[in-house]
């Protein structure tokens, strides 16, 4: 996978997590949001240690592309998803 594709994949994961966390309960039921975040975390935790480390680094790199609250959220994703 190319480096550019790798970064895009991390951005897709971050964007999905932002959508699930920041969408109001009127638009998305909170139990569905939590269930999807837990599923995503479980799948990512199954990756090998090097892949998890790469994802953690990638989230730190792409976090600067977001506004303040979402940037902080992306920086904290590795911990929230159980990757570190």
Secondary structure, DSSP 8 states (H G I E B T S, - for coil): --HHHHHHHHHHHHHHHHHHHHS-TTTS-HHHHHHHHHHHHHHHHTS-HHHHHHHHHHHHHHGGGS-HHHHHHHHHHHHHTT--
